[in-house]
Structure formats: structure tokens, C-alpha cells
Amino acid sequence: MAGQRRYPLELRERAVQMYRSAEPKPVIRQMARQLGVHPEALRNWIRKDEVALADTHPARVARRAAGAPAASVLEPEAQAELDALRIEVMELRRANGILRAASAYFAATLDQTGRPSWSS
């Protein structure tokens, strides 16, 4: 069994930055292949960056600077709803990426007449 590969920090940062700046969002597997890294490694780097971005959100930074506990700004019900909505947004973004990749795959399998290339 192969050991874990350690990638340079600069490669990690550049890969996440490339993913964030790309529009439309690239398929992680294809981008990882282009960069020469394992797809799960890239996916984990992107997830960690999302958590870091959430932690640096201006509202959270202001609460920490004021010394207020994180839960004191919102009512518990509102905080629970906000957390649920954040999770839903992440799931929807992931689903959109999957649908985008599937759409590209099926578009590539159709010939110019609109018939599947496997039926000719």
C-alpha cells in the first residue's frame, strides 16, 4: 500500500485559487489530473478553504473582536436555520457540478444531428 503523498503548500494554495477563480467551476477530477494531484486531495483542499472562508466572514470576525460568544448574536432557531441553509447551499453547489459534468459528457456523445453517437 502506498503512503500518503505530501504536496507543497504553494501547490495547494494555487490549486484552490485556480478552482475558485474558474467560471464555470471545473470538474475536480479533471482539474486534479491536469495538476498531477489526487482528486480527493484537491477536493479536501477546497473544502478546507470553504471552512476557512466561513471562519473569516466579517460577522464572525467582528464577534471575535468584540469578545462576544459566537452564539450570542443570533437566536438559536435562527442560527440553526442558517446552518441548515449553508449545508443546503453546499449540497446544491455539489449537485450542480455533477449535473454540469453529466451534461458535458452527454453533449459530447451526441453527433451533429442530435442522435447518440453509439446508435449509428
DSSP file (Angstrom, degrees, kcal/mol; ACC not computed):
  #  RESIDUE AA STRUCTURE BP1 BP2  ACC     N-H-->O    O-->H-N    N-H-->O    O-->H-N    TCO  KAPPA ALPHA  PHI   PSI    X-CA   Y-CA   Z-CA
    1    1 A M              0   0    0      0, 0.0     2,-0.1     0, 0.0     0, 0.0   0.000 360.0 360.0 360.0 132.0    0.0    0.0    0.0
    2    2 A A        -     0   0    0      1,-0.1     3,-0.1     3,-0.0     2,-0.0  -0.425 360.0-121.5 -74.7 146.2    1.4    3.4   -1.0
    3    3 A G        -     0   0    0      1,-0.2     2,-0.1    -2,-0.1    -1,-0.1  -0.264  41.7 -75.8 -78.6 171.3    2.0    6.0    1.6
    4    4 A Q        -     0   0    0      1,-0.1     2,-0.4    -2,-0.0    -1,-0.2  -0.432  43.8-131.0 -69.6 141.8    0.4    9.4    1.6
    5    5 A R        -     0   0    0     -2,-0.1     2,-0.6    -3,-0.1    -1,-0.1  -0.787  14.2-145.7 -91.7 135.2    1.8   12.0   -0.8
    6    6 A R        -     0   0    0     -2,-0.4     3,-0.0     0, 0.0    -2,-0.0  -0.900  12.6-158.6-103.2 124.7    2.7   15.3    0.6
    7    7 A Y        -     0   0    0     -2,-0.6     5,-0.0     1,-0.1    30,-0.0  -0.781  28.6 -98.4-100.9 145.5    2.1   18.2   -1.8
    8    8 A P     >  -     0   0    0      0, 0.0     4,-2.0     0, 0.0     3,-0.2  -0.276  27.3-123.5 -60.6 146.7    3.8   21.6   -1.4
    9    9 A L  H  > S+     0   0    0      1,-0.2     4,-2.6     2,-0.2     5,-0.2   0.869 111.8  56.9 -59.1 -38.5    1.8   24.3    0.3
   10   10 A E  H  > S+     0   0    0      1,-0.2     4,-2.5     2,-0.2    -1,-0.2   0.895 105.9  50.2 -62.5 -40.0    2.2   26.6   -2.7
   11   11 A L  H  > S+     0   0    0     -3,-0.2     4,-2.5     2,-0.2    -1,-0.2   0.916 110.6  50.0 -63.7 -43.2    0.7   24.0   -5.0
   12   12 A R  H  X S+     0   0    0     -4,-2.0     4,-2.3     2,-0.2     5,-0.2   0.946 112.7  45.8 -59.2 -49.8   -2.3   23.6   -2.6
   13   13 A E  H  X S+     0   0    0     -4,-2.6     4,-2.3     1,-0.2    -2,-0.2   0.905 114.4  47.4 -62.8 -43.0   -2.9   27.3   -2.5
   14   14 A R  H  X S+     0   0    0     -4,-2.5     4,-2.6     2,-0.2    -1,-0.2   0.886 111.1  51.7 -66.8 -38.4   -2.5   27.8   -6.2
   15   15 A A  H  X S+     0   0    0     -4,-2.5     4,-2.2     2,-0.2    -2,-0.2   0.923 112.2  45.3 -64.6 -44.2   -4.8   24.8   -7.0
   16   16 A V  H  X S+     0   0    0     -4,-2.3     4,-2.7     2,-0.2    -2,-0.2   0.906 113.4  50.5 -66.1 -40.7   -7.6   26.2   -4.7
   17   17 A Q  H  X S+     0   0    0     -4,-2.3     4,-2.3    -5,-0.2    -2,-0.2   0.904 109.7  50.6 -63.6 -41.2   -7.2   29.7   -6.1
   18   18 A M  H  X S+     0   0    0     -4,-2.6     4,-1.2     2,-0.2    -1,-0.2   0.918 112.1  47.6 -61.9 -43.0   -7.4   28.3   -9.7
   19   19 A Y  H  < S+     0   0    0     -4,-2.2     3,-0.4     1,-0.2    -2,-0.2   0.930 112.8  48.3 -64.1 -45.3  -10.6   26.4   -8.7
   20   20 A R  H  < S+     0   0    0     -4,-2.7    -1,-0.2     1,-0.2    -2,-0.2   0.864 114.3  45.5 -64.1 -36.8  -12.2   29.5   -7.0
   21   21 A S  H  < S+     0   0    0     -4,-2.3    -1,-0.2    -5,-0.2    -2,-0.2   0.647  90.6 101.8 -84.9 -13.9  -11.4   31.8   -9.9
   22   22 A A     <  -     0   0    0     -4,-1.2     3,-0.1    -3,-0.4    -4,-0.0  -0.474  65.3-138.9 -73.5 138.8  -12.6   29.4  -12.7
   23   23 A E  S    S+     0   0    0      1,-0.2     2,-0.2    -2,-0.2    -3,-0.0  -0.932  89.8  29.0-141.6 116.9  -16.0   30.1  -14.2
   24   24 A P  S    S-     0   0    0      0, 0.0    -1,-0.2     0, 0.0    -3,-0.0   0.567 111.6-106.2 -73.9 162.9  -17.8   27.8  -14.7
   25   25 A K        -     0   0    0     -2,-0.2    -2,-0.1     1,-0.1    -6,-0.1  -0.339  36.6-126.3 -61.2 130.9  -16.4   25.7  -12.0
   26   26 A P        -     0   0    0      0, 0.0     2,-0.4     0, 0.0    -1,-0.1  -0.321  28.4 -94.1 -74.9 161.4  -14.2   22.9  -13.4
   27   27 A V     >  -     0   0    0      1,-0.2     4,-2.5    73,-0.1     5,-0.2  -0.641  32.9-138.0 -73.0 127.4  -14.7   19.2  -12.6
   28   28 A I  H  > S+     0   0    0     -2,-0.4     4,-2.9     1,-0.2     5,-0.2   0.884 100.3  54.8 -58.4 -41.7  -12.4   18.5   -9.7
   29   29 A R  H  > S+     0   0    0      1,-0.2     4,-1.9     2,-0.2    -1,-0.2   0.915 111.5  43.9 -60.5 -43.7  -11.3   15.1  -11.2
   30   30 A Q  H  > S+     0   0    0     -3,-0.2     4,-2.1     2,-0.2    -1,-0.2   0.909 114.5  49.0 -68.4 -42.0  -10.2   16.7  -14.5
   31   31 A M  H  X S+     0   0    0     -4,-2.5     4,-2.0     1,-0.2    -2,-0.2   0.908 110.5  51.2 -64.4 -41.1   -8.5   19.7  -12.8
   32   32 A A  H  X>S+     0   0    0     -4,-2.9     5,-2.3    -5,-0.2     4,-1.4   0.903 108.5  51.8 -62.8 -40.9   -6.7   17.3  -10.4
   33   33 A R  H  <5S+     0   0    0     -4,-1.9     3,-0.3    -5,-0.2    -1,-0.2   0.911 109.6  49.9 -61.8 -41.8   -5.5   15.3  -13.4
   34   34 A Q  H  <5S+     0   0    0     -4,-2.1    -1,-0.2     1,-0.2    -2,-0.2   0.861 114.7  43.9 -64.6 -35.4   -4.2   18.4  -15.1
   35   35 A L  H  <5S-     0   0    0     -4,-2.0    -1,-0.2    -5,-0.2    -2,-0.2   0.621 111.1-120.4 -85.4 -13.2   -2.3   19.5  -11.9
   36   36 A G  T  <5S+     0   0    0     -4,-1.4     2,-0.3     1,-0.3    -3,-0.2   0.812  71.5 120.2  78.6  30.3   -1.0   16.0  -11.2
   37   37 A V  S   <S-     0   0    0     -5,-2.3    -1,-0.3    -6,-0.1    -2,-0.1  -0.819  72.6 -91.1-121.7 164.2   -2.6   15.6   -7.8
   38   38 A H     >  -     0   0    0     -2,-0.3     4,-2.0     1,-0.1     3,-0.4  -0.549  32.9-129.4 -73.8 137.3   -5.1   13.1   -6.5
   39   39 A P  H  > S+     0   0    0      0, 0.0     4,-2.6     0, 0.0     5,-0.2   0.862 107.9  52.1 -57.7 -38.4   -8.7   14.2   -6.9
   40   40 A E  H  > S+     0   0    0      2,-0.2     4,-2.4     1,-0.2     5,-0.2   0.851 106.6  54.3 -68.0 -32.6   -9.6   13.6   -3.3
   41   41 A A  H  > S+     0   0    0     -3,-0.4     4,-2.2     2,-0.2    -1,-0.2   0.948 111.3  44.5 -63.8 -47.2   -6.6   15.7   -2.2
   42   42 A L  H  X S+     0   0    0     -4,-2.0     4,-2.3     1,-0.2    -2,-0.2   0.917 112.3  52.2 -62.6 -43.2   -7.8   18.6   -4.3
   43   43 A R  H  X S+     0   0    0     -4,-2.6     4,-2.2     1,-0.2    -1,-0.2   0.901 110.3  48.7 -60.5 -41.7  -11.4   18.1   -3.1
   44   44 A N  H  X S+     0   0    0     -4,-2.4     4,-2.6     2,-0.2    -1,-0.2   0.888 109.1  52.6 -66.3 -39.0  -10.2   18.2    0.6
   45   45 A W  H  X S+     0   0    0     -4,-2.2     4,-2.0     2,-0.2    -2,-0.2   0.911 110.3  48.4 -62.3 -41.4   -8.2   21.4    0.0
   46   46 A I  H  X S+     0   0    0     -4,-2.3     4,-2.1     2,-0.2    -2,-0.2   0.916 111.7  49.4 -66.0 -42.8  -11.2   23.1   -1.5
   47   47 A R  H  X S+     0   0    0     -4,-2.2     4,-2.0     1,-0.2    -2,-0.2   0.921 110.5  49.9 -62.2 -43.9  -13.4   22.0    1.5
   48   48 A K  H  X S+     0   0    0     -4,-2.6     4,-2.3     1,-0.2    -1,-0.2   0.880 109.5  52.2 -62.7 -36.8  -10.8   23.2    4.0
   49   49 A D  H  X S+     0   0    0     -4,-2.0     4,-2.6     2,-0.2    -1,-0.2   0.884 106.1  54.0 -66.4 -37.7  -10.7   26.5    2.2
   50   50 A E  H  X S+     0   0    0     -4,-2.1     4,-2.1     2,-0.2    -2,-0.2   0.911 109.8  47.5 -61.1 -42.2  -14.5   26.8    2.3
   51   51 A V  H  X S+     0   0    0     -4,-2.0     4,-2.1     2,-0.2    -2,-0.2   0.912 111.5  50.6 -65.0 -42.3  -14.3   26.4    6.1
   52   52 A A  H  X S+     0   0    0     -4,-2.3     4,-1.1     1,-0.2    -2,-0.2   0.895 109.7  50.6 -63.9 -39.1  -11.6   28.9    6.4
   53   53 A L  H  < S+     0   0    0     -4,-2.6     3,-0.3     1,-0.2    -1,-0.2   0.898 109.4  50.8 -64.7 -39.6  -13.6   31.4    4.4
   54   54 A A  H >< S+     0   0    0     -4,-2.1     3,-1.1     1,-0.2    -1,-0.2   0.878 108.2  52.9 -65.0 -36.5  -16.6   30.9    6.6
   55   55 A D  H 3< S+     0   0    0     -4,-2.1    -1,-0.2     1,-0.2    -2,-0.2   0.742 108.9  49.6 -71.2 -22.1  -14.4   31.5    9.7
   56   56 A T  T 3< S+     0   0    0     -4,-1.1    -1,-0.2    -3,-0.3    -2,-0.2   0.250  78.0 134.9-100.0  12.9  -13.2   34.8    8.2
   57   57 A H    X>  -     0   0    0     -3,-1.1     4,-2.4     1,-0.1     3,-0.6  -0.377  67.0-118.9 -58.7 138.6  -16.7   36.0    7.4
   58   58 A P  H 3> S+     0   0    0      0, 0.0     4,-2.4     0, 0.0     5,-0.2   0.828 111.8  54.1 -54.2 -36.6  -16.9   39.7    8.6
   59   59 A A  H 3> S+     0   0    0      2,-0.2     4,-1.8     1,-0.2     5,-0.1   0.908 111.3  44.6 -66.3 -39.8  -19.7   38.9   11.1
   60   60 A R  H <> S+     0   0    0     -3,-0.6     4,-2.3    -6,-0.2    -1,-0.2   0.895 112.6  51.3 -70.1 -39.1  -17.7   36.2   12.8
   61   61 A V  H  X S+     0   0    0     -4,-2.4     4,-2.4     1,-0.2    -2,-0.2   0.916 110.2  49.6 -63.5 -42.1  -14.6   38.4   12.8
   62   62 A A  H  X S+     0   0    0     -4,-2.4     4,-2.0    -5,-0.2     6,-0.2   0.890 110.2  50.9 -64.7 -39.4  -16.5   41.3   14.4
   63   63 A R  H  X>S+     0   0    0     -4,-1.8     5,-1.7     2,-0.2     4,-0.6   0.912 111.4  47.2 -64.5 -41.6  -17.9   38.9   17.1
   64   64 A R  H ><5S+     0   0    0     -4,-2.3     3,-0.7     1,-0.2    -2,-0.2   0.907 111.5  51.0 -66.1 -40.0  -14.5   37.6   18.0
   65   65 A A  H 3<5S+     0   0    0     -4,-2.4    -1,-0.2     1,-0.3    -2,-0.2   0.860 110.0  49.8 -65.5 -34.7  -13.0   41.1   18.1
   66   66 A A  H 3<5S-     0   0    0     -4,-2.0    -1,-0.3    -5,-0.2    -2,-0.2   0.599 111.3-123.3 -79.0 -10.1  -15.8   42.2   20.5
   67   67 A G  T <<5 +     0   0    0     -3,-0.7    -3,-0.2    -4,-0.6    -2,-0.1   0.599  62.5 144.3  79.6   9.7  -15.2   39.2   22.7
   68   68 A A      < -     0   0    0     -5,-1.7    -1,-0.3    -6,-0.2    -2,-0.1  -0.577  57.2-105.9 -82.2 143.9  -18.8   38.1   22.3
   69   69 A P    >   -     0   0    0      0, 0.0     3,-1.3     0, 0.0     4,-0.3  -0.371  30.1-116.8 -64.8 151.1  -19.5   34.4   22.1
   70   70 A A  G >  S+     0   0    0      1,-0.3     3,-0.6     2,-0.1     4,-0.4   0.812 110.8  50.7 -61.4 -33.4  -20.5   33.2   18.6
   71   71 A A  G 3  S+     0   0    0      1,-0.2    -1,-0.3     2,-0.1     3,-0.1   0.565  91.0  78.2 -84.9  -7.7  -24.0   32.1   19.6
   72   72 A S  G <  S+     0   0    0     -3,-1.3    -1,-0.2     1,-0.2    -2,-0.1   0.673  84.6  61.4 -78.3 -15.0  -25.0   35.4   21.3
   73   73 A V  S <  S+     0   0    0     -3,-0.6     2,-0.3    -4,-0.3    -1,-0.2   0.893 107.1  38.2 -79.5 -40.4  -25.6   37.3   18.1
   74   74 A L  S    S-     0   0    0     -4,-0.4    -1,-0.1    -3,-0.1     0, 0.0  -0.799  88.6-105.6-112.7 152.5  -28.4   35.2   16.7
   75   75 A E     >  -     0   0    0     -2,-0.3     4,-2.7     1,-0.1     5,-0.2  -0.396  38.5-112.1 -64.8 152.2  -31.3   33.4   18.3
   76   76 A P  H  > S+     0   0    0      0, 0.0     4,-2.4     0, 0.0     5,-0.2   0.871 118.0  50.7 -57.7 -37.5  -30.8   29.6   18.5
   77   77 A E  H  > S+     0   0    0      2,-0.2     4,-2.3     1,-0.2     5,-0.2   0.919 112.0  46.7 -66.7 -41.9  -33.6   29.0   16.0
   78   78 A A  H  > S+     0   0    0      2,-0.2     4,-2.6     1,-0.2    -1,-0.2   0.897 112.4  50.1 -66.5 -40.1  -32.2   31.5   13.5
   79   79 A Q  H  X S+     0   0    0     -4,-2.7     4,-2.5     2,-0.2    -2,-0.2   0.907 110.7  49.8 -64.5 -41.4  -28.7   30.0   13.9
   80   80 A A  H  X S+     0   0    0     -4,-2.4     4,-2.3    -5,-0.2    -2,-0.2   0.907 112.2  47.7 -63.5 -41.4  -30.0   26.5   13.3
   81   81 A E  H  X S+     0   0    0     -4,-2.3     4,-2.5     2,-0.2    -2,-0.2   0.909 111.3  50.9 -65.9 -41.3  -31.8   27.7   10.2
   82   82 A L  H  X S+     0   0    0     -4,-2.6     4,-2.2     2,-0.2    -2,-0.2   0.917 110.9  48.3 -61.9 -43.9  -28.7   29.5    9.0
   83   83 A D  H  X S+     0   0    0     -4,-2.5     4,-2.1     1,-0.2    -1,-0.2   0.911 111.6  49.9 -62.5 -42.7  -26.6   26.4    9.5
   84   84 A A  H  X S+     0   0    0     -4,-2.3     4,-2.2     1,-0.2    -2,-0.2   0.896 110.8  49.7 -63.5 -40.2  -29.1   24.2    7.7
   85   85 A L  H  X S+     0   0    0     -4,-2.5     4,-2.5     2,-0.2    -1,-0.2   0.877 108.6  52.5 -67.5 -37.6  -29.2   26.7    4.7
   86   86 A R  H  X S+     0   0    0     -4,-2.2     4,-2.1     2,-0.2    -1,-0.2   0.915 110.5  47.8 -63.4 -42.1  -25.4   26.7    4.5
   87   87 A I  H  X S+     0   0    0     -4,-2.1     4,-2.4     1,-0.2    -2,-0.2   0.915 111.6  50.6 -63.9 -42.6  -25.4   22.9    4.3
   88   88 A E  H  X S+     0   0    0     -4,-2.2     4,-2.6     1,-0.2    -2,-0.2   0.897 108.7  51.7 -63.2 -40.6  -28.1   23.0    1.7
   89   89 A V  H  X S+     0   0    0     -4,-2.5     4,-2.4     2,-0.2    -1,-0.2   0.917 109.9  49.1 -63.0 -43.2  -26.2   25.5   -0.4
   90   90 A M  H  X S+     0   0    0     -4,-2.1     4,-2.0     1,-0.2    -2,-0.2   0.920 112.5  48.1 -62.2 -42.8  -23.1   23.4   -0.3
   91   91 A E  H  X S+     0   0    0     -4,-2.4     4,-2.5     1,-0.2    -2,-0.2   0.899 111.9  49.5 -64.7 -40.6  -25.1   20.3   -1.4
   92   92 A L  H  X S+     0   0    0     -4,-2.6     4,-2.6     2,-0.2    -1,-0.2   0.885 109.5  51.4 -67.0 -38.5  -26.8   22.2   -4.2
   93   93 A R  H  X S+     0   0    0     -4,-2.4     4,-1.9     2,-0.2    -1,-0.2   0.908 111.3  47.8 -64.1 -40.5  -23.4   23.5   -5.5
   94   94 A R  H  X S+     0   0    0     -4,-2.0     4,-2.0     2,-0.2    -2,-0.2   0.924 111.9  49.7 -65.5 -43.5  -22.0   20.0   -5.5
   95   95 A A  H  X S+     0   0    0     -4,-2.5     4,-2.7     1,-0.2    -2,-0.2   0.896 108.9  52.8 -62.6 -40.1  -25.1   18.7   -7.3
   96   96 A N  H  X S+     0   0    0     -4,-2.6     4,-2.5     1,-0.2    -1,-0.2   0.888 107.7  51.7 -62.2 -39.1  -24.8   21.5   -9.9
   97   97 A G  H  X S+     0   0    0     -4,-1.9     4,-2.2     2,-0.2    -1,-0.2   0.903 110.5  48.0 -63.5 -41.0  -21.2   20.5  -10.5
   98   98 A I  H  X S+     0   0    0     -4,-2.0     4,-2.5     2,-0.2    -2,-0.2   0.927 112.8  48.3 -65.0 -44.8  -22.3   16.9  -11.0
   99   99 A L  H  X S+     0   0    0     -4,-2.7     4,-2.6     1,-0.2    -2,-0.2   0.884 109.9  52.5 -63.5 -38.1  -25.1   17.9  -13.4
  100  100 A R  H  X S+     0   0    0     -4,-2.5     4,-2.2     2,-0.2    -1,-0.2   0.924 111.1  46.7 -62.0 -44.1  -22.7   20.2  -15.3
  101  101 A A  H  X S+     0   0    0     -4,-2.2     4,-2.2     2,-0.2    -2,-0.2   0.908 113.2  48.7 -65.6 -41.6  -20.2   17.3  -15.8
  102  102 A A  H  X S+     0   0    0     -4,-2.5     4,-2.7     2,-0.2     5,-0.2   0.904 110.3  51.9 -64.8 -40.7  -23.0   14.9  -16.9
  103  103 A S  H  X S+     0   0    0     -4,-2.6     4,-2.3     1,-0.2    -2,-0.2   0.914 110.2  48.2 -62.0 -43.4  -24.3   17.5  -19.3
  104  104 A A  H  X S+     0   0    0     -4,-2.2     4,-1.8     2,-0.2    -1,-0.2   0.897 111.6  51.0 -64.2 -40.3  -20.9   17.9  -20.9
  105  105 A Y  H  X S+     0   0    0     -4,-2.2     4,-1.0     1,-0.2    -2,-0.2   0.947 113.7  42.6 -62.6 -49.4  -20.5   14.2  -21.1
  106  106 A F  H  X S+     0   0    0     -4,-2.7     4,-0.6     1,-0.2    -2,-0.2   0.840 111.0  55.6 -69.9 -32.4  -23.8   13.6  -22.8
  107  107 A A  H >< S+     0   0    0     -4,-2.3     3,-0.6    -5,-0.2    -1,-0.2   0.872 106.5  52.2 -64.8 -35.6  -23.3   16.6  -25.1
  108  108 A A  H 3< S+     0   0    0     -4,-1.8    -1,-0.2     1,-0.2    -2,-0.2   0.771 105.3  55.3 -71.5 -25.1  -20.0   15.1  -26.3
  109  109 A T  H 3< S+     0   0    0     -4,-1.0     8,-2.9    -3,-0.2     2,-0.4   0.587  92.0  86.3 -85.4  -9.1  -21.7   11.8  -27.1
  110  110 A L  B << S-A  116   0A   0     -3,-0.6     2,-0.1    -4,-0.6     5,-0.0  -0.730  71.4-141.7 -91.1 138.1  -24.3   13.4  -29.4
  111  111 A D    >   -     0   0    0      4,-2.5     3,-1.6    -2,-0.4    -2,-0.0  -0.236  38.9 -85.3 -85.7-174.4  -23.4   13.9  -33.0
  112  112 A Q  T 3  S+     0   0    0      1,-0.3    -1,-0.1     2,-0.1    -2,-0.0   0.729 126.2  58.8 -67.5 -22.4  -24.4   17.0  -35.0
  113  113 A T  T 3  S-     0   0    0      2,-0.2    -1,-0.3     1,-0.0    -3,-0.0   0.544 116.5-110.8 -84.0  -5.8  -27.8   15.5  -36.0
  114  114 A G  S <  S+     0   0    0     -3,-1.6    -2,-0.1     1,-0.4     3,-0.0   0.464  78.9 125.1  91.2   1.2  -28.7   15.2  -32.3
  115  115 A R  S    S-     0   0    0      1,-0.1    -4,-2.5     2,-0.0    -1,-0.4  -0.685  72.1 -98.0 -91.0 147.6  -28.6   11.4  -32.4
  116  116 A P  B >   -A  110   0A   0      0, 0.0     3,-1.4     0, 0.0    -6,-0.2  -0.384  27.1-131.7 -60.5 140.8  -26.4    9.5  -29.9
  117  117 A S  G >  S+     0   0    0     -8,-2.9     3,-0.8     1,-0.3    -7,-0.1   0.725 103.5  63.0 -69.4 -21.0  -23.1    8.5  -31.5
  118  118 A W  G 3  S+     0   0    0     -9,-0.2    -1,-0.3     1,-0.2    -8,-0.1   0.606  94.7  61.7 -79.5 -10.8  -23.5    4.9  -30.2
  119  119 A S  G <         0   0    0     -3,-1.4    -1,-0.2     1,-0.2    -2,-0.2   0.461 360.0 360.0 -94.0  -0.1  -26.6    4.3  -32.4
  120  120 A S    <         0   0    0     -3,-0.8    -1,-0.2    -4,-0.2    -2,-0.1   0.482 360.0 360.0 -83.7 360.0  -25.0    4.9  -35.8
